[in-house]
Amino acid sequence: MATGQRTNRKLIPQASQAMDQFKYETAAELGIQNYQGYLGDIPSRVNGAVGGNMVKKMIAAYEQSLAQGNKPATPNVTNQQPTP
């Protein structure tokens, strides 16, 4: 990796496997086949669509829980600086 670039880090490391599964499910809903392993041949527009739809679904789930009167738990996360 080039100098200055960082990898994405999960704020809650225990959620890593669930987030990967969520990513694959979202890609399948968008009709993207074989969205696992090497993704270098997939255009950034497609990857952005997957990520954008993931965020959209997470926001909808949060709004739904608020509408039902449930206050979802929010993790206590501080502004963490990634380690090199």
C-alpha positions in Angstrom: 0.0 0.0 0.0 1.3 3.4 -0.9 2.5 5.8 1.8 -0.3 7.8 3.3 -3.1 5.3 2.4 -5.0 3.6 5.2 -7.2 0.6 5.3 -10.8 0.8 6.5 -11.2 -0.3 10.1 -14.4 -1.4 11.7 -15.4 0.6 14.7 -16.9 -2.6 16.2 -14.5 -5.4 15.2 -16.9 -8.1 16.3 -19.3 -6.9 13.5 -16.8 -7.6 10.7 -18.4 -10.9 9.6 -21.9 -9.6 9.7 -21.0 -6.5 7.7 -19.3 -8.7 5.0 -22.5 -10.7 4.8 -24.6 -7.5 4.6 -22.4 -6.3 1.8 -22.8 -9.6 -0.2 -26.6 -9.5 0.4 -26.8 -5.9 -0.8 -24.8 -6.7 -3.9 -27.0 -9.7 -4.7 -30.1 -7.5 -4.3 -28.6 -5.1 -6.9 -28.0 -8.0 -9.3 -24.2 -8.0 -8.9 -23.0 -11.6 -9.2 -19.8 -13.0 -7.6 -19.2 -10.0 -5.4 -16.5 -11.8 -3.4 -12.8 -12.2 -3.6 -11.0 -10.0 -6.1 -13.0 -6.9 -7.0 -10.4 -5.0 -9.0 -12.3 -5.6 -12.3 -15.5 -4.0 -10.9 -16.0 -0.3 -11.7 -16.0 2.1 -8.7 -19.5 3.1 -9.6 -20.7 -0.4 -8.9 -18.8 -0.6 -5.6 -20.2 2.8 -4.7 -23.7 1.6 -5.4 -23.2 -1.3 -3.0 -21.9 0.9 -0.2 -24.6 3.6 -0.8 -27.4 1.1 -0.6 -25.9 -0.4 2.5 -26.0 3.0 4.2 -29.5 3.6 2.9 -30.7 0.3 4.4 -28.9 1.1 7.8 -30.6 4.5 8.0 -34.0 3.0 7.2 -33.5 0.4 9.9 -32.6 3.1 12.4 -35.5 5.2 11.5 -37.9 2.2 11.7 -36.6 1.4 15.2 -37.2 5.1 16.2 -40.7 5.1 14.8 -41.5 2.0 16.8 -40.5 3.8 20.0 -37.2 1.9 20.5 -34.1 3.9 21.1 -31.4 1.9 19.3 -28.2 1.4 21.2 -25.4 3.7 19.9 -21.9 2.5 20.4 -19.6 4.7 22.5 -17.0 5.5 19.9 -14.4 8.2 20.2 -12.5 9.8 17.4 -9.9 7.1 17.0 -6.8 7.8 15.0 -5.8 4.7 12.9 -2.4 3.3 13.7 0.1 3.1 10.8 
